[in-house]
Amino acid sequence: MIIFIALLTILVSGGLTFIRLVRGPTTPDRIVAANAIGIMFFSLLILLTYFYHSDVFLDVALVYAVLQFADVLIMARYLGRKGTISDDW
């Protein structure tokens, strides 16, 4: 029951964060929202590992976490090279 509540909470907060991703007034707001959704998805995969008693979800979650970290570094480097942060992608 607790896992079901945790899954539901993650899904609801992910939906609210997606609204921030779409409506975010600035580019940094959108980047933070995308990163937060990625963390929620990672947490969802970890909970699914426990719920289904399968290690496959854990393997996928670890690979996803490494790719998400690389994505954040790439976005930071791109915005740092640009010099200014604007709303243009």
N, CA, C and O atoms as CSV, one atom per row, in Angstrom:
chain,resi,resn,atom,element,x,y,z
A,1,MET,N,N,0.828,-1.201,0.000
A,1,MET,CA,C,0.000,0.000,0.000
A,1,MET,C,C,0.868,1.259,0.000
A,1,MET,O,O,0.548,2.236,-0.676
A,2,ILE,N,N,1.953,1.233,0.750
A,2,ILE,CA,C,2.822,2.407,0.824
A,2,ILE,C,C,3.497,2.647,-0.520
A,2,ILE,O,O,3.672,3.793,-0.933
A,3,ILE,N,N,3.872,1.575,-1.200
A,3,ILE,CA,C,4.506,1.734,-2.516
A,3,ILE,C,C,3.517,2.333,-3.503
A,3,ILE,O,O,3.892,3.177,-4.317
A,4,PHE,N,N,2.263,1.911,-3.445
A,4,PHE,CA,C,1.246,2.466,-4.329
A,4,PHE,C,C,1.061,3.960,-4.073
A,4,PHE,O,O,0.929,4.734,-5.021
A,5,ILE,N,N,1.051,4.370,-2.828
A,5,ILE,CA,C,0.914,5.797,-2.485
A,5,ILE,C,C,2.123,6.577,-2.975
A,5,ILE,O,O,1.981,7.687,-3.488
A,6,ALA,N,N,3.320,5.998,-2.818
A,6,ALA,CA,C,4.527,6.665,-3.299
A,6,ALA,C,C,4.511,6.808,-4.815
A,6,ALA,O,O,4.884,7.855,-5.344
A,7,LEU,N,N,4.084,5.768,-5.513
A,7,LEU,CA,C,3.982,5.839,-6.974
A,7,LEU,C,C,2.983,6.905,-7.407
A,7,LEU,O,O,3.252,7.672,-8.332
A,8,LEU,N,N,1.850,6.953,-6.752
A,8,LEU,CA,C,0.839,7.950,-7.078
A,8,LEU,C,C,1.347,9.368,-6.804
A,8,LEU,O,O,1.096,10.283,-7.587
A,9,THR,N,N,2.051,9.541,-5.705
A,9,THR,CA,C,2.607,10.857,-5.367
A,9,THR,C,C,3.631,11.305,-6.405
A,9,THR,O,O,3.643,12.469,-6.804
A,10,ILE,N,N,4.483,10.392,-6.839
A,10,ILE,CA,C,5.479,10.730,-7.849
A,10,ILE,C,C,4.803,11.101,-9.165
A,10,ILE,O,O,5.223,12.048,-9.830
A,11,LEU,N,N,3.772,10.374,-9.542
A,11,LEU,CA,C,3.078,10.681,-10.793
A,11,LEU,C,C,2.374,12.038,-10.746
A,11,LEU,O,O,2.399,12.784,-11.725
A,12,VAL,N,N,1.750,12.355,-9.621
A,12,VAL,CA,C,1.070,13.653,-9.488
A,12,VAL,C,C,2.084,14.798,-9.502
A,12,VAL,O,O,1.878,15.803,-10.182
A,13,SER,N,N,3.165,14.648,-8.760
A,13,SER,CA,C,4.175,15.708,-8.743
A,13,SER,C,C,4.864,15.824,-10.094
A,13,SER,O,O,5.261,16.921,-10.486
A,14,GLY,N,N,5.015,14.710,-10.818
A,14,GLY,CA,C,5.568,14.777,-12.170
A,14,GLY,C,C,4.660,15.536,-13.115
A,14,GLY,O,O,5.132,16.282,-13.973
A,15,GLY,N,N,3.364,15.350,-12.963
A,15,GLY,CA,C,2.415,16.100,-13.789
A,15,GLY,C,C,2.461,17.592,-13.506
A,15,GLY,O,O,2.405,18.409,-14.425
A,16,LEU,N,N,2.561,17.939,-12.244
A,16,LEU,CA,C,2.654,19.362,-11.897
A,16,LEU,C,C,3.968,19.976,-12.381
A,16,LEU,O,O,4.006,21.131,-12.806
A,17,THR,N,N,5.034,19.195,-12.313
A,17,THR,CA,C,6.328,19.683,-12.793
A,17,THR,C,C,6.318,19.822,-14.310
A,17,THR,O,O,6.973,20.710,-14.855
A,18,PHE,N,N,5.580,18.952,-14.995
A,18,PHE,CA,C,5.466,19.072,-16.445
A,18,PHE,C,C,4.792,20.388,-16.835
A,18,PHE,O,O,5.140,20.986,-17.853
A,19,ILE,N,N,3.849,20.830,-16.044
A,19,ILE,CA,C,3.225,22.140,-16.288
A,19,ILE,C,C,4.268,23.240,-16.199
A,19,ILE,O,O,4.257,24.168,-17.008
A,20,ARG,N,N,5.170,23.151,-15.226
A,20,ARG,CA,C,6.247,24.137,-15.094
A,20,ARG,C,C,7.191,24.042,-16.284
A,20,ARG,O,O,7.720,25.055,-16.742
A,21,LEU,N,N,7.401,22.842,-16.781
A,21,LEU,CA,C,8.276,22.661,-17.944
A,21,LEU,C,C,7.690,23.357,-19.170
A,21,LEU,O,O,8.423,23.975,-19.943
A,22,VAL,N,N,6.400,23.261,-19.347
A,22,VAL,CA,C,5.758,23.862,-20.509
A,22,VAL,C,C,5.608,25.369,-20.338
A,22,VAL,O,O,5.854,26.122,-21.279
A,23,ARG,N,N,5.208,25.819,-19.151
A,23,ARG,CA,C,4.894,27.231,-18.937
A,23,ARG,C,C,6.049,28.053,-18.406
A,23,ARG,O,O,5.955,29.279,-18.348
A,24,GLY,N,N,7.149,27.400,-18.010
A,24,GLY,CA,C,8.246,28.108,-17.349
A,24,GLY,C,C,8.610,29.423,-18.011
A,24,GLY,O,O,8.801,29.466,-19.227
A,25,PRO,N,N,8.709,30.489,-17.243
A,25,PRO,CA,C,8.956,31.789,-17.869
A,25,PRO,C,C,10.366,31.919,-18.446
A,25,PRO,O,O,10.566,32.687,-19.387
A,26,THR,N,N,11.336,31.201,-17.916
A,26,THR,CA,C,12.707,31.329,-18.414
A,26,THR,C,C,13.272,29.951,-18.741
A,26,THR,O,O,12.732,28.922,-18.335
A,27,THR,N,N,14.360,29.963,-19.476
A,27,THR,CA,C,15.022,28.708,-19.845
A,27,THR,C,C,15.547,27.952,-18.630
A,27,THR,O,O,15.383,26.733,-18.573
A,28,PRO,N,N,16.176,28.622,-17.646
A,28,PRO,CA,C,16.625,27.867,-16.472
A,28,PRO,C,C,15.484,27.181,-15.720
A,28,PRO,O,O,15.677,26.091,-15.180
A,29,ASP,N,N,14.308,27.794,-15.675
A,29,ASP,CA,C,13.142,27.150,-15.054
A,29,ASP,C,C,12.774,25.869,-15.786
A,29,ASP,O,O,12.442,24.861,-15.163
A,30,ARG,N,N,12.833,25.916,-17.096
A,30,ARG,CA,C,12.504,24.727,-17.882
A,30,ARG,C,C,13.547,23.627,-17.701
A,30,ARG,O,O,13.205,22.445,-17.649
A,31,ILE,N,N,14.815,24.013,-17.606
A,31,ILE,CA,C,15.874,23.021,-17.414
A,31,ILE,C,C,15.745,22.357,-16.048
A,31,ILE,O,O,15.897,21.141,-15.934
A,32,VAL,N,N,15.469,23.137,-15.023
A,32,VAL,CA,C,15.296,22.572,-13.683
A,32,VAL,C,C,14.076,21.657,-13.642
A,32,VAL,O,O,14.111,20.603,-13.007
A,33,ALA,N,N,13.007,22.051,-14.311
A,33,ALA,CA,C,11.806,21.205,-14.351
A,33,ALA,C,C,12.087,19.896,-15.082
A,33,ALA,O,O,11.633,18.837,-14.647
A,34,ALA,N,N,12.829,19.953,-16.183
A,34,ALA,CA,C,13.165,18.729,-16.911
A,34,ALA,C,C,14.043,17.820,-16.064
A,34,ALA,O,O,13.863,16.603,-16.078
A,35,ASN,N,N,14.979,18.387,-15.335
A,35,ASN,CA,C,15.827,17.602,-14.447
A,35,ASN,C,C,15.007,16.993,-13.311
A,35,ASN,O,O,15.237,15.845,-12.931
A,36,ALA,N,N,14.067,17.739,-12.773
A,36,ALA,CA,C,13.214,17.211,-11.698
A,36,ALA,C,C,12.349,16.059,-12.201
A,36,ALA,O,O,12.150,15.080,-11.483
A,37,ILE,N,N,11.837,16.164,-13.419
A,37,ILE,CA,C,11.053,15.070,-13.988
A,37,ILE,C,C,11.937,13.841,-14.176
A,37,ILE,O,O,11.490,12.713,-13.965
A,38,GLY,N,N,13.171,14.054,-14.566
A,38,GLY,CA,C,14.096,12.936,-14.700
A,38,GLY,C,C,14.366,12.245,-13.377
A,38,GLY,O,O,14.448,11.017,-13.325
A,39,ILE,N,N,14.506,13.011,-12.312
A,39,ILE,CA,C,14.718,12.439,-10.981
A,39,ILE,C,C,13.480,11.670,-10.534
A,39,ILE,O,O,13.592,10.609,-9.920
A,40,MET,N,N,12.308,12.202,-10.840
A,40,MET,CA,C,11.077,11.492,-10.486
A,40,MET,C,C,10.950,10.183,-11.258
A,40,MET,O,O,10.500,9.177,-10.708
A,41,PHE,N,N,11.345,10.191,-12.529
A,41,PHE,CA,C,11.298,8.970,-13.314
A,41,PHE,C,C,12.279,7.938,-12.764
A,41,PHE,O,O,11.977,6.745,-12.727
A,42,PHE,N,N,13.450,8.400,-12.339
A,42,PHE,CA,C,14.427,7.512,-11.719
A,42,PHE,C,C,13.850,6.894,-10.444
A,42,PHE,O,O,13.992,5.693,-10.217
A,43,SER,N,N,13.211,7.700,-9.627
A,43,SER,CA,C,12.587,7.198,-8.402
A,43,SER,C,C,11.473,6.206,-8.713
A,43,SER,O,O,11.303,5.210,-8.010
A,44,LEU,N,N,10.726,6.481,-9.758
A,44,LEU,CA,C,9.664,5.571,-10.180
A,44,LEU,C,C,10.232,4.210,-10.593
A,44,LEU,O,O,9.653,3.172,-10.272
A,45,LEU,N,N,11.348,4.217,-11.296
A,45,LEU,CA,C,11.982,2.957,-11.687
A,45,LEU,C,C,12.495,2.179,-10.476
A,45,LEU,O,O,12.410,0.952,-10.447
A,46,ILE,N,N,13.021,2.875,-9.490
A,46,ILE,CA,C,13.495,2.207,-8.277
A,46,ILE,C,C,12.316,1.577,-7.529
A,46,ILE,O,O,12.419,0.448,-7.049
A,47,LEU,N,N,11.212,2.294,-7.430
A,47,LEU,CA,C,10.035,1.725,-6.771
A,47,LEU,C,C,9.462,0.541,-7.545
A,47,LEU,O,O,8.984,-0.420,-6.941
A,48,LEU,N,N,9.505,0.602,-8.862
A,48,LEU,CA,C,9.038,-0.526,-9.661
A,48,LEU,C,C,9.933,-1.746,-9.478
A,48,LEU,O,O,9.460,-2.881,-9.547
A,49,THR,N,N,11.222,-1.519,-9.244
A,49,THR,CA,C,12.133,-2.629,-8.940
A,49,THR,C,C,11.676,-3.363,-7.692
A,49,THR,O,O,11.653,-4.593,-7.654
A,50,TYR,N,N,11.319,-2.609,-6.687
A,50,TYR,CA,C,10.858,-3.226,-5.444
A,50,TYR,C,C,9.479,-3.866,-5.614
A,50,TYR,O,O,9.223,-4.943,-5.076
A,51,PHE,N,N,8.601,-3.210,-6.352
A,51,PHE,CA,C,7.231,-3.690,-6.502
A,51,PHE,C,C,7.178,-5.012,-7.284
A,51,PHE,O,O,6.461,-5.933,-6.894
A,52,TYR,N,N,7.937,-5.105,-8.387
A,52,TYR,CA,C,7.904,-6.301,-9.222
A,52,TYR,C,C,8.980,-7.335,-8.865
A,52,TYR,O,O,9.016,-8.414,-9.455
A,53,HIS,N,N,9.845,-7.017,-7.918
A,53,HIS,CA,C,10.933,-7.910,-7.503
A,53,HIS,C,C,11.780,-8.332,-8.703
A,53,HIS,O,O,12.124,-9.504,-8.856
A,54,SER,N,N,12.109,-7.361,-9.544
A,54,SER,CA,C,12.886,-7.617,-10.749
A,54,SER,C,C,14.062,-6.648,-10.798
A,54,SER,O,O,13.891,-5.443,-10.616
A,55,ASP,N,N,15.250,-7.181,-11.043
A,55,ASP,CA,C,16.445,-6.335,-11.078
A,55,ASP,C,C,16.623,-5.606,-12.402
A,55,ASP,O,O,17.510,-4.761,-12.526
A,56,VAL,N,N,15.803,-5.917,-13.383
A,56,VAL,CA,C,15.920,-5.266,-14.683
A,56,VAL,C,C,15.631,-3.771,-14.556
A,56,VAL,O,O,16.312,-2.953,-15.173
A,57,PHE,N,N,14.639,-3.419,-13.769
A,57,PHE,CA,C,14.307,-2.005,-13.578
A,57,PHE,C,C,15.463,-1.256,-12.925
A,57,PHE,O,O,15.701,-0.093,-13.250
A,58,LEU,N,N,16.177,-1.894,-12.020
A,58,LEU,CA,C,17.319,-1.261,-11.363
A,58,LEU,C,C,18.434,-0.999,-12.367
A,58,LEU,O,O,19.062,0.059,-12.322
A,59,ASP,N,N,18.691,-1.929,-13.262
A,59,ASP,CA,C,19.710,-1.727,-14.289
A,59,ASP,C,C,19.345,-0.560,-15.201
A,59,ASP,O,O,20.186,0.279,-15.523
A,60,VAL,N,N,18.099,-0.519,-15.606
A,60,VAL,CA,C,17.644,0.576,-16.465
A,60,VAL,C,C,17.728,1.911,-15.723
A,60,VAL,O,O,18.101,2.924,-16.314
A,61,ALA,N,N,17.388,1.918,-14.441
A,61,ALA,CA,C,17.434,3.149,-13.647
A,61,ALA,C,C,18.861,3.679,-13.514
A,61,ALA,O,O,19.083,4.888,-13.586
A,62,LEU,N,N,19.807,2.800,-13.323
A,62,LEU,CA,C,21.199,3.248,-13.190
A,62,LEU,C,C,21.735,3.819,-14.501
A,62,LEU,O,O,22.432,4.834,-14.494
A,63,VAL,N,N,21.419,3.181,-15.614
A,63,VAL,CA,C,21.845,3.712,-16.913
A,63,VAL,C,C,21.165,5.052,-17.174
A,63,VAL,O,O,21.793,5.986,-17.672
A,64,TYR,N,N,19.893,5.141,-16.839
A,64,TYR,CA,C,19.157,6.393,-17.028
A,64,TYR,C,C,19.756,7.519,-16.177
A,64,TYR,O,O,19.843,8.657,-16.640
A,65,ALA,N,N,20.165,7.221,-14.951
A,65,ALA,CA,C,20.742,8.238,-14.075
A,65,ALA,C,C,22.055,8.768,-14.645
A,65,ALA,O,O,22.320,9.968,-14.571
A,66,VAL,N,N,22.869,7.895,-15.207
A,66,VAL,CA,C,24.130,8.343,-15.814
A,66,VAL,C,C,23.851,9.223,-17.026
A,66,VAL,O,O,24.500,10.254,-17.202
A,67,LEU,N,N,22.897,8.830,-17.860
A,67,LEU,CA,C,22.555,9.636,-19.028
A,67,LEU,C,C,21.957,10.987,-18.631
A,67,LEU,O,O,22.213,11.995,-19.290
A,68,GLN,N,N,21.178,11.012,-17.579
A,68,GLN,CA,C,20.595,12.268,-17.117
A,68,GLN,C,C,21.683,13.202,-16.594
A,68,GLN,O,O,21.637,14.408,-16.835
A,69,PHE,N,N,22.657,12.650,-15.884
A,69,PHE,CA,C,23.766,13.469,-15.392
A,69,PHE,C,C,24.540,14.064,-16.558
A,69,PHE,O,O,24.903,15.240,-16.526
A,70,ALA,N,N,24.796,13.264,-17.589
A,70,ALA,CA,C,25.492,13.770,-18.771
A,70,ALA,C,C,24.670,14.855,-19.462
A,70,ALA,O,O,25.230,15.834,-19.956
A,71,ASP,N,N,23.363,14.692,-19.500
A,71,ASP,CA,C,22.488,15.681,-20.113
A,71,ASP,C,C,22.566,17.023,-19.386
A,71,ASP,O,O,22.600,18.077,-20.021
A,72,VAL,N,N,22.594,16.980,-18.073
A,72,VAL,CA,C,22.696,18.218,-17.288
A,72,VAL,C,C,24.036,18.900,-17.551
A,72,VAL,O,O,24.091,20.124,-17.671
A,73,LEU,N,N,25.104,18.133,-17.641
A,73,LEU,CA,C,26.412,18.719,-17.940
A,73,LEU,C,C,26.443,19.356,-19.328
A,73,LEU,O,O,27.015,20.431,-19.509
A,74,ILE,N,N,25.832,18.699,-20.295
A,74,ILE,CA,C,25.798,19.244,-21.652
A,74,ILE,C,C,25.000,20.541,-21.693
A,74,ILE,O,O,25.422,21.507,-22.329
A,75,MET,N,N,23.846,20.575,-21.020
A,75,MET,CA,C,23.046,21.814,-20.998
A,75,MET,C,C,23.784,22.937,-20.288
A,75,MET,O,O,23.729,24.085,-20.730
A,76,ALA,N,N,24.471,22.629,-19.200
A,76,ALA,CA,C,25.220,23.659,-18.476
A,76,ALA,C,C,26.364,24.196,-19.324
A,76,ALA,O,O,26.627,25.398,-19.331
A,77,ARG,N,N,27.034,23.317,-20.029
A,77,ARG,CA,C,28.130,23.765,-20.885
A,77,ARG,C,C,27.606,24.631,-22.032
A,77,ARG,O,O,28.218,25.642,-22.377
A,78,TYR,N,N,26.488,24.242,-22.616
A,78,TYR,CA,C,25.910,25.020,-23.706
A,78,TYR,C,C,25.506,26.411,-23.228
A,78,TYR,O,O,25.797,27.407,-23.890
A,79,LEU,N,N,24.838,26.478,-22.083
A,79,LEU,CA,C,24.409,27.785,-21.578
A,79,LEU,C,C,25.589,28.606,-21.093
A,79,LEU,O,O,25.568,29.832,-21.196
A,80,GLY,N,N,26.618,27.955,-20.565
A,80,GLY,CA,C,27.803,28.695,-20.131
A,80,GLY,C,C,28.585,29.265,-21.294
A,80,GLY,O,O,29.141,30.358,-21.187
A,81,ARG,N,N,28.638,28.547,-22.403
A,81,ARG,CA,C,29.359,29.011,-23.582
A,81,ARG,C,C,28.637,30.162,-24.250
A,81,ARG,O,O,29.262,31.054,-24.825
A,82,LYS,N,N,27.339,30.136,-24.173
A,82,LYS,CA,C,26.533,31.164,-24.813
A,82,LYS,C,C,26.750,32.523,-24.145
A,82,LYS,O,O,26.640,33.561,-24.798
A,83,GLY,N,N,27.058,32.516,-22.845
A,83,GLY,CA,C,27.346,33.768,-22.157
A,83,GLY,C,C,26.132,34.322,-21.426
A,83,GLY,O,O,26.235,34.736,-20.271
A,84,THR,N,N,25.011,34.330,-22.079
A,84,THR,CA,C,23.792,34.814,-21.446
A,84,THR,C,C,22.713,33.752,-21.572
A,84,THR,O,O,22.734,32.926,-22.485
A,85,ILE,N,N,21.799,33.787,-20.668
A,85,ILE,CA,C,20.690,32.849,-20.703
A,85,ILE,C,C,19.474,33.606,-21.209
A,85,ILE,O,O,19.019,34.569,-20.592
A,86,SER,N,N,18.961,33.158,-22.329
A,86,SER,CA,C,17.781,33.801,-22.888
A,86,SER,C,C,16.683,32.766,-23.053
A,86,SER,O,O,16.877,31.583,-22.773
A,87,ASP,N,N,15.542,33.221,-23.505
A,87,ASP,CA,C,14.411,32.317,-23.688
A,87,ASP,C,C,14.452,31.607,-25.037
A,87,ASP,O,O,13.596,30.770,-25.324
A,88,ASP,N,N,15.432,31.933,-25.857
A,88,ASP,CA,C,15.536,31.277,-27.159
A,88,ASP,C,C,16.276,29.965,-27.000
A,88,ASP,O,O,17.315,29.904,-26.343
A,89,TRP,N,N,15.741,28.920,-27.599
A,89,TRP,CA,C,16.414,27.623,-27.567
A,89,TRP,C,C,17.360,27.605,-28.720
A,89,TRP,O,O,18.062,26.615,-28.927
